[in-house]
């Protein structure tokens, strides 16, 4: 009960941030960090149980482009387009995951399958250039006069509240999964699939369940990111670069604790902005290169991320001992 009250208090404090009139640039970074954290939280839901995906960018792209095309070509409000895009992304995730799980594709083979899926989606978006704009990207149609709410085109304060609510929803989903029996089942599956199946755990069903949750959160992050930026590009919403950014953020922050991906998102956005300022347009591939190098270093020397480091130090702290009683 205390944790719930504290969480509500933190959420209320964060909701009041726009009332302090921070600079637009800072608000932009914070909104981007929240949406990146949401995608990272979704990825970590699978990653912490050994289901390592390098194609989560595909699900961001599927949801984002579905939403944008429904708005541009059918006039369907993003309030409905986003859940439809999430449903399409989840269907794609199940279509990818079911045969992989049934055929016992695990470890680096599963990672390669997801990597290929991400590239297929990116190539498909480019190929459908008449509708998606191809590699040049596309822009959602502007809202008609007085239709900003229907078009979900708000100022930064409005999007801050939407992103904050979505981020909090991701943390609630993490907590609900942790408190369910599926968490124990997935941990057992990660250790030994055959042993888990022998005691009655439905391996494929449990893997699909966590995949649906993970994909849904990533898809929501992708759709909201596209709606916030008002610009969609296959490289920034479906390519390997965004998938690598999600993986790096989750691992760097710590994929075994709820706030780990959020810590990682703050690191990732800070690093991205720092590289952009330092290199400018001279080295456009700097960010993915640095992400890749740092990802290897984190996996080798800090596999539980920044949050795991603090957790380990807290456990090592000697407990306070009672003072000896003297006569």
TORKOL-4160 file (C-alpha; in steps of 0.2 Angstrom, whole numbers, padded with zeros to 4 digits, m for minus):
327
<pt num="1" X="0000" Y="0000" Z="0000"/>
<pt num="2" X="0014" Y="0012" Z="0004"/>
<pt num="3" X="0023" Y="0008" Z="m0013"/>
<pt num="4" X="0006" Y="0012" Z="m0022"/>
<pt num="5" X="0004" Y="0028" Z="m0013"/>
<pt num="6" X="0023" Y="0033" Z="m0016"/>
<pt num="7" X="0020" Y="0029" Z="m0035"/>
<pt num="8" X="0005" Y="0039" Z="m0036"/>
<pt num="9" X="0014" Y="0054" Z="m0027"/>
<pt num="10" X="0029" Y="0053" Z="m0040"/>
<pt num="11" X="0017" Y="0052" Z="m0054"/>
<pt num="12" X="0007" Y="0067" Z="m0048"/>
<pt num="13" X="0024" Y="0077" Z="m0046"/>
<pt num="14" X="0029" Y="0072" Z="m0064"/>
<pt num="15" X="0012" Y="0077" Z="m0070"/>
<pt num="16" X="0015" Y="0094" Z="m0063"/>
<pt num="17" X="0031" Y="0097" Z="m0073"/>
<pt num="18" X="0023" Y="0107" Z="m0087"/>
<pt num="19" X="0016" Y="0119" Z="m0074"/>
<pt num="20" X="0034" Y="0124" Z="m0071"/>
<pt num="21" X="0036" Y="0131" Z="m0089"/>
<pt num="22" X="0052" Y="0122" Z="m0093"/>
<pt num="23" X="0061" Y="0126" Z="m0110"/>
<pt num="24" X="0053" Y="0117" Z="m0125"/>
<pt num="25" X="0070" Y="0108" Z="m0128"/>
<pt num="26" X="0070" Y="0101" Z="m0111"/>
<pt num="27" X="0052" Y="0095" Z="m0113"/>
<pt num="28" X="0056" Y="0087" Z="m0130"/>
<pt num="29" X="0070" Y="0077" Z="m0122"/>
<pt num="30" X="0059" Y="0072" Z="m0107"/>
<pt num="31" X="0045" Y="0066" Z="m0118"/>
<pt num="32" X="0057" Y="0057" Z="m0130"/>
<pt num="33" X="0065" Y="0049" Z="m0115"/>
<pt num="34" X="0048" Y="0043" Z="m0108"/>
<pt num="35" X="0043" Y="0035" Z="m0125"/>
<pt num="36" X="0060" Y="0027" Z="m0126"/>
<pt num="37" X="0058" Y="0020" Z="m0109"/>
<pt num="38" X="0041" Y="0013" Z="m0113"/>
<pt num="39" X="0048" Y="0004" Z="m0128"/>
<pt num="40" X="0063" Y="m0002" Z="m0117"/>
<pt num="41" X="0051" Y="m0008" Z="m0104"/>
<pt num="42" X="0042" Y="m0018" Z="m0117"/>
<pt num="43" X="0058" Y="m0026" Z="m0123"/>
<pt num="44" X="0064" Y="m0030" Z="m0106"/>
<pt num="45" X="0048" Y="m0040" Z="m0102"/>
<pt num="46" X="0055" Y="m0053" Z="m0115"/>
<pt num="47" X="0073" Y="m0050" Z="m0113"/>
<pt num="48" X="0074" Y="m0054" Z="m0095"/>
<pt num="49" X="0067" Y="m0071" Z="m0098"/>
<pt num="50" X="0080" Y="m0075" Z="m0111"/>
<pt num="51" X="0069" Y="m0070" Z="m0126"/>
<pt num="52" X="0082" Y="m0057" Z="m0134"/>
<pt num="53" X="0074" Y="m0048" Z="m0149"/>
<pt num="54" X="0084" Y="m0037" Z="m0161"/>
<pt num="55" X="0068" Y="m0033" Z="m0171"/>
<pt num="56" X="0057" Y="m0023" Z="m0159"/>
<pt num="57" X="0059" Y="m0008" Z="m0170"/>
<pt num="58" X="0048" Y="m0018" Z="m0183"/>
<pt num="59" X="0033" Y="m0017" Z="m0170"/>
<pt num="60" X="0036" Y="0001" Z="m0168"/>
<pt num="61" X="0035" Y="0004" Z="m0186"/>
<pt num="62" X="0020" Y="m0007" Z="m0189"/>
<pt num="63" X="0010" Y="0002" Z="m0176"/>
<pt num="64" X="0016" Y="0020" Z="m0181"/>
<pt num="65" X="0013" Y="0017" Z="m0200"/>
<pt num="66" X="m0004" Y="0009" Z="m0198"/>
<pt num="67" X="m0010" Y="0023" Z="m0187"/>
<pt num="68" X="m0003" Y="0037" Z="m0199"/>
<pt num="69" X="m0010" Y="0028" Z="m0215"/>
<pt num="70" X="m0027" Y="0026" Z="m0207"/>
<pt num="71" X="m0027" Y="0045" Z="m0203"/>
<pt num="72" X="m0020" Y="0051" Z="m0219"/>
<pt num="73" X="m0030" Y="0040" Z="m0231"/>
<pt num="74" X="m0046" Y="0035" Z="m0221"/>
<pt num="75" X="m0047" Y="0050" Z="m0209"/>
<pt num="76" X="m0048" Y="0039" Z="m0194"/>
<pt num="77" X="m0043" Y="0048" Z="m0178"/>
<pt num="78" X="m0027" Y="0042" Z="m0170"/>
<pt num="79" X="m0037" Y="0039" Z="m0154"/>
<pt num="80" X="m0043" Y="0023" Z="m0164"/>
<pt num="81" X="m0028" Y="0022" Z="m0175"/>
<pt num="82" X="m0016" Y="0019" Z="m0161"/>
<pt num="83" X="m0025" Y="0003" Z="m0154"/>
<pt num="84" X="m0028" Y="m0003" Z="m0171"/>
<pt num="85" X="m0010" Y="m0001" Z="m0175"/>
<pt num="86" X="m0005" Y="m0010" Z="m0159"/>
<pt num="87" X="m0017" Y="m0024" Z="m0163"/>
<pt num="88" X="m0008" Y="m0026" Z="m0180"/>
<pt num="89" X="0009" Y="m0026" Z="m0172"/>
<pt num="90" X="0003" Y="m0039" Z="m0159"/>
<pt num="91" X="m0003" Y="m0050" Z="m0174"/>
<pt num="92" X="0014" Y="m0048" Z="m0182"/>
<pt num="93" X="0022" Y="m0053" Z="m0166"/>
<pt num="94" X="0012" Y="m0068" Z="m0164"/>
<pt num="95" X="0014" Y="m0073" Z="m0182"/>
<pt num="96" X="0033" Y="m0072" Z="m0179"/>
<pt num="97" X="0033" Y="m0079" Z="m0162"/>
<pt num="98" X="0022" Y="m0094" Z="m0163"/>
<pt num="99" X="0032" Y="m0104" Z="m0176"/>
<pt num="100" X="0048" Y="m0099" Z="m0168"/>
<pt num="101" X="0042" Y="m0105" Z="m0151"/>
<pt num="102" X="0035" Y="m0121" Z="m0158"/>
<pt num="103" X="0051" Y="m0125" Z="m0167"/>
<pt num="104" X="0061" Y="m0122" Z="m0152"/>
<pt num="105" X="0071" Y="m0107" Z="m0159"/>
<pt num="106" X="0080" Y="m0100" Z="m0145"/>
<pt num="107" X="0096" Y="m0090" Z="m0140"/>
<pt num="108" X="0105" Y="m0082" Z="m0154"/>
<pt num="109" X="0095" Y="m0090" Z="m0167"/>
<pt num="110" X="0079" Y="m0082" Z="m0160"/>
<pt num="111" X="0089" Y="m0065" Z="m0160"/>
<pt num="112" X="0093" Y="m0068" Z="m0179"/>
<pt num="113" X="0075" Y="m0072" Z="m0183"/>
<pt num="114" X="0069" Y="m0055" Z="m0175"/>
<pt num="115" X="0083" Y="m0046" Z="m0183"/>
<pt num="116" X="0077" Y="m0052" Z="m0200"/>
<pt num="117" X="0059" Y="m0048" Z="m0196"/>
<pt num="118" X="0064" Y="m0030" Z="m0192"/>
<pt num="119" X="0073" Y="m0028" Z="m0209"/>
<pt num="120" X="0059" Y="m0035" Z="m0218"/>
<pt num="121" X="0047" Y="m0022" Z="m0211"/>
<pt num="122" X="0059" Y="m0008" Z="m0215"/>
<pt num="123" X="0061" Y="m0014" Z="m0233"/>
<pt num="124" X="0042" Y="m0016" Z="m0235"/>
<pt num="125" X="0039" Y="0002" Z="m0229"/>
<pt num="126" X="0052" Y="0008" Z="m0242"/>
<pt num="127" X="0044" Y="m0003" Z="m0255"/>
<pt num="128" X="0027" Y="0005" Z="m0252"/>
<pt num="129" X="0033" Y="0022" Z="m0255"/>
<pt num="130" X="0017" Y="0028" Z="m0264"/>
<pt num="131" X="0008" Y="0027" Z="m0247"/>
<pt num="132" X="0022" Y="0028" Z="m0234"/>
<pt num="133" X="0034" Y="0040" Z="m0243"/>
<pt num="134" X="0048" Y="0027" Z="m0244"/>
<pt num="135" X="0065" Y="0032" Z="m0237"/>
<pt num="136" X="0060" Y="0050" Z="m0237"/>
<pt num="137" X="0047" Y="0047" Z="m0224"/>
<pt num="138" X="0029" Y="0054" Z="m0222"/>
<pt num="139" X="0020" Y="0067" Z="m0212"/>
<pt num="140" X="0003" Y="0065" Z="m0204"/>
<pt num="141" X="m0010" Y="0077" Z="m0211"/>
<pt num="142" X="m0013" Y="0092" Z="m0201"/>
<pt num="143" X="m0028" Y="0094" Z="m0191"/>
<pt num="144" X="m0043" Y="0104" Z="m0198"/>
<pt num="145" X="m0047" Y="0120" Z="m0189"/>
<pt num="146" X="m0053" Y="0116" Z="m0171"/>
<pt num="147" X="m0049" Y="0097" Z="m0173"/>
<pt num="148" X="m0033" Y="0096" Z="m0164"/>
<pt num="149" X="m0040" Y="0084" Z="m0151"/>
<pt num="150" X="m0048" Y="0073" Z="m0164"/>
<pt num="151" X="m0031" Y="0073" Z="m0173"/>
<pt num="152" X="m0022" Y="0070" Z="m0157"/>
<pt num="153" X="m0010" Y="0085" Z="m0161"/>
<pt num="154" X="m0006" Y="0093" Z="m0145"/>
<pt num="155" X="0007" Y="0105" Z="m0138"/>
<pt num="156" X="0022" Y="0098" Z="m0128"/>
<pt num="157" X="0012" Y="0099" Z="m0111"/>
<pt num="158" X="m0002" Y="0088" Z="m0119"/>
<pt num="159" X="0010" Y="0075" Z="m0125"/>
<pt num="160" X="0019" Y="0075" Z="m0109"/>
<pt num="161" X="0004" Y="0069" Z="m0100"/>
<pt num="162" X="0000" Y="0056" Z="m0113"/>
<pt num="163" X="0018" Y="0050" Z="m0113"/>
<pt num="164" X="0018" Y="0049" Z="m0094"/>
<pt num="165" X="0002" Y="0040" Z="m0093"/>
<pt num="166" X="0008" Y="0027" Z="m0106"/>
<pt num="167" X="0025" Y="0025" Z="m0096"/>
<pt num="168" X="0015" Y="0022" Z="m0080"/>
<pt num="169" X="0005" Y="0009" Z="m0089"/>
<pt num="170" X="0021" Y="0000" Z="m0094"/>
<pt num="171" X="0027" Y="m0001" Z="m0076"/>
<pt num="172" X="0010" Y="m0007" Z="m0070"/>
<pt num="173" X="0010" Y="m0021" Z="m0084"/>
<pt num="174" X="0028" Y="m0025" Z="m0077"/>
<pt num="175" X="0021" Y="m0026" Z="m0059"/>
<pt num="176" X="0006" Y="m0037" Z="m0064"/>
<pt num="177" X="0017" Y="m0049" Z="m0074"/>
<pt num="178" X="0029" Y="m0050" Z="m0059"/>
<pt num="179" X="0015" Y="m0054" Z="m0047"/>
<pt num="180" X="0007" Y="m0068" Z="m0059"/>
<pt num="181" X="0012" Y="m0086" Z="m0060"/>
<pt num="182" X="0018" Y="m0083" Z="m0078"/>
<pt num="183" X="0033" Y="m0074" Z="m0071"/>
<pt num="184" X="0038" Y="m0090" Z="m0062"/>
<pt num="185" X="0034" Y="m0101" Z="m0077"/>
<pt num="186" X="0044" Y="m0090" Z="m0089"/>
<pt num="187" X="0059" Y="m0090" Z="m0076"/>
<pt num="188" X="0058" Y="m0109" Z="m0076"/>
<pt num="189" X="0057" Y="m0110" Z="m0096"/>
<pt num="190" X="0072" Y="m0098" Z="m0097"/>
<pt num="191" X="0082" Y="m0111" Z="m0086"/>
<pt num="192" X="0077" Y="m0127" Z="m0095"/>
<pt num="193" X="0062" Y="m0128" Z="m0107"/>
<pt num="194" X="0061" Y="m0147" Z="m0106"/>
<pt num="195" X="0061" Y="m0147" Z="m0087"/>
<pt num="196" X="0047" Y="m0134" Z="m0087"/>
<pt num="197" X="0037" Y="m0144" Z="m0100"/>
<pt num="198" X="0039" Y="m0159" Z="m0089"/>
<pt num="199" X="0030" Y="m0151" Z="m0074"/>
<pt num="200" X="0015" Y="m0145" Z="m0084"/>
<pt num="201" X="0021" Y="m0128" Z="m0090"/>
<pt num="202" X="0014" Y="m0123" Z="m0107"/>
<pt num="203" X="0030" Y="m0117" Z="m0114"/>
<pt num="204" X="0023" Y="m0110" Z="m0131"/>
<pt num="205" X="0008" Y="m0102" Z="m0123"/>
<pt num="206" X="0018" Y="m0093" Z="m0109"/>
<pt num="207" X="0031" Y="m0087" Z="m0122"/>
<pt num="208" X="0017" Y="m0080" Z="m0133"/>
<pt num="209" X="0009" Y="m0071" Z="m0118"/>
<pt num="210" X="0024" Y="m0061" Z="m0113"/>
<pt num="211" X="0027" Y="m0058" Z="m0132"/>
<pt num="212" X="0010" Y="m0050" Z="m0134"/>
<pt num="213" X="0013" Y="m0039" Z="m0119"/>
<pt num="214" X="0030" Y="m0034" Z="m0125"/>
<pt num="215" X="0025" Y="m0030" Z="m0142"/>
<pt num="216" X="0010" Y="m0020" Z="m0137"/>
<pt num="217" X="0020" Y="m0009" Z="m0126"/>
<pt num="218" X="0033" Y="m0006" Z="m0140"/>
<pt num="219" X="0019" Y="m0003" Z="m0152"/>
<pt num="220" X="0011" Y="0010" Z="m0141"/>
<pt num="221" X="0028" Y="0018" Z="m0139"/>
<pt num="222" X="0031" Y="0019" Z="m0158"/>
<pt num="223" X="0013" Y="0026" Z="m0162"/>
<pt num="224" X="0015" Y="0039" Z="m0149"/>
<pt num="225" X="0032" Y="0044" Z="m0155"/>
<pt num="226" X="0026" Y="0046" Z="m0173"/>
<pt num="227" X="0011" Y="0056" Z="m0167"/>
<pt num="228" X="0022" Y="0067" Z="m0156"/>
<pt num="229" X="0036" Y="0070" Z="m0170"/>
<pt num="230" X="0023" Y="0072" Z="m0184"/>
<pt num="231" X="0035" Y="0063" Z="m0195"/>
<pt num="232" X="0038" Y="0045" Z="m0199"/>
<pt num="233" X="0054" Y="0037" Z="m0206"/>
<pt num="234" X="0058" Y="0019" Z="m0209"/>
<pt num="235" X="0076" Y="0021" Z="m0202"/>
<pt num="236" X="0070" Y="0030" Z="m0186"/>
<pt num="237" X="0054" Y="0019" Z="m0183"/>
<pt num="238" X="0058" Y="0002" Z="m0190"/>
<pt num="239" X="0076" Y="0000" Z="m0194"/>
<pt num="240" X="0090" Y="m0009" Z="m0185"/>
<pt num="241" X="0096" Y="0008" Z="m0177"/>
<pt num="242" X="0080" Y="0010" Z="m0167"/>
<pt num="243" X="0080" Y="m0008" Z="m0162"/>
<pt num="244" X="0098" Y="m0007" Z="m0156"/>
<pt num="245" X="0094" Y="0009" Z="m0146"/>
<pt num="246" X="0080" Y="0000" Z="m0137"/>
<pt num="247" X="0091" Y="m0015" Z="m0133"/>
<pt num="248" X="0105" Y="m0004" Z="m0127"/>
<pt num="249" X="0094" Y="0007" Z="m0116"/>
<pt num="250" X="0086" Y="m0008" Z="m0108"/>
<pt num="251" X="0103" Y="m0017" Z="m0105"/>
<pt num="252" X="0112" Y="m0001" Z="m0099"/>
<pt num="253" X="0099" Y="0004" Z="m0087"/>
<pt num="254" X="0095" Y="m0014" Z="m0081"/>
<pt num="255" X="0082" Y="m0025" Z="m0088"/>
<pt num="256" X="0079" Y="m0035" Z="m0072"/>
<pt num="257" X="0071" Y="m0020" Z="m0062"/>
<pt num="258" X="0056" Y="m0010" Z="m0067"/>
<pt num="259" X="0065" Y="0007" Z="m0068"/>
<pt num="260" X="0080" Y="0000" Z="m0077"/>
<pt num="261" X="0074" Y="0004" Z="m0094"/>
<pt num="262" X="0069" Y="0021" Z="m0089"/>
<pt num="263" X="0087" Y="0024" Z="m0082"/>
<pt num="264" X="0093" Y="0017" Z="m0099"/>
<pt num="265" X="0082" Y="0029" Z="m0109"/>
<pt num="266" X="0089" Y="0044" Z="m0100"/>
<pt num="267" X="0107" Y="0038" Z="m0104"/>
<pt num="268" X="0102" Y="0034" Z="m0122"/>
<pt num="269" X="0094" Y="0051" Z="m0125"/>
<pt num="270" X="0108" Y="0060" Z="m0116"/>
<pt num="271" X="0121" Y="0051" Z="m0127"/>
<pt num="272" X="0111" Y="0054" Z="m0143"/>
<pt num="273" X="0110" Y="0072" Z="m0140"/>
<pt num="274" X="0128" Y="0073" Z="m0135"/>
<pt num="275" X="0134" Y="0064" Z="m0150"/>
<pt num="276" X="0123" Y="0075" Z="m0161"/>
<pt num="277" X="0130" Y="0091" Z="m0154"/>
<pt num="278" X="0148" Y="0085" Z="m0154"/>
<pt num="279" X="0148" Y="0077" Z="m0172"/>
<pt num="280" X="0134" Y="0087" Z="m0180"/>
<pt num="281" X="0132" Y="0081" Z="m0198"/>
<pt num="282" X="0150" Y="0075" Z="m0200"/>
<pt num="283" X="0147" Y="0057" Z="m0194"/>
<pt num="284" X="0128" Y="0053" Z="m0195"/>
<pt num="285" X="0131" Y="0035" Z="m0190"/>
<pt num="286" X="0140" Y="0039" Z="m0174"/>
<pt num="287" X="0125" Y="0035" Z="m0163"/>
<pt num="288" X="0122" Y="0017" Z="m0169"/>
<pt num="289" X="0141" Y="0014" Z="m0168"/>
<pt num="290" X="0143" Y="0020" Z="m0150"/>
<pt num="291" X="0127" Y="0010" Z="m0145"/>
<pt num="292" X="0135" Y="m0006" Z="m0152"/>
<pt num="293" X="0151" Y="m0003" Z="m0144"/>
<pt num="294" X="0144" Y="0001" Z="m0127"/>
<pt num="295" X="0131" Y="m0013" Z="m0128"/>
<pt num="296" X="0146" Y="m0026" Z="m0129"/>
<pt num="297" X="0154" Y="m0018" Z="m0115"/>
<pt num="298" X="0139" Y="m0018" Z="m0104"/>
<pt num="299" X="0135" Y="m0036" Z="m0108"/>
<pt num="300" X="0153" Y="m0041" Z="m0103"/>
<pt num="301" X="0156" Y="m0030" Z="m0088"/>
<pt num="302" X="0139" Y="m0024" Z="m0082"/>
<pt num="303" X="0126" Y="m0037" Z="m0087"/>
<pt num="304" X="0113" Y="m0031" Z="m0075"/>
<pt num="305" X="0115" Y="m0013" Z="m0080"/>
<pt num="306" X="0116" Y="0003" Z="m0069"/>
<pt num="307" X="0101" Y="m0002" Z="m0058"/>
<pt num="308" X="0109" Y="m0019" Z="m0055"/>
<pt num="309" X="0125" Y="m0011" Z="m0050"/>
<pt num="310" X="0116" Y="m0001" Z="m0036"/>
<pt num="311" X="0106" Y="m0016" Z="m0031"/>
<pt num="312" X="0122" Y="m0026" Z="m0029"/>
<pt num="313" X="0130" Y="m0012" Z="m0019"/>
<pt num="314" X="0115" Y="m0011" Z="m0008"/>
<pt num="315" X="0116" Y="m0030" Z="m0004"/>
<pt num="316" X="0134" Y="m0029" Z="0000"/>
<pt num="317" X="0131" Y="m0015" Z="0013"/>
<pt num="318" X="0134" Y="m0022" Z="0030"/>
<pt num="319" X="0119" Y="m0022" Z="0041"/>
<pt num="320" X="0119" Y="m0012" Z="0056"/>
<pt num="321" X="0124" Y="m0022" Z="0071"/>
<pt num="322" X="0117" Y="m0019" Z="0088"/>
<pt num="323" X="0130" Y="m0011" Z="0100"/>
<pt num="324" X="0137" Y="m0024" Z="0113"/>
<pt num="325" X="0129" Y="m0024" Z="0130"/>
<pt num="326" X="0142" Y="m0020" Z="0143"/>
<pt num="327" X="0139" Y="m0023" Z="0161"/>
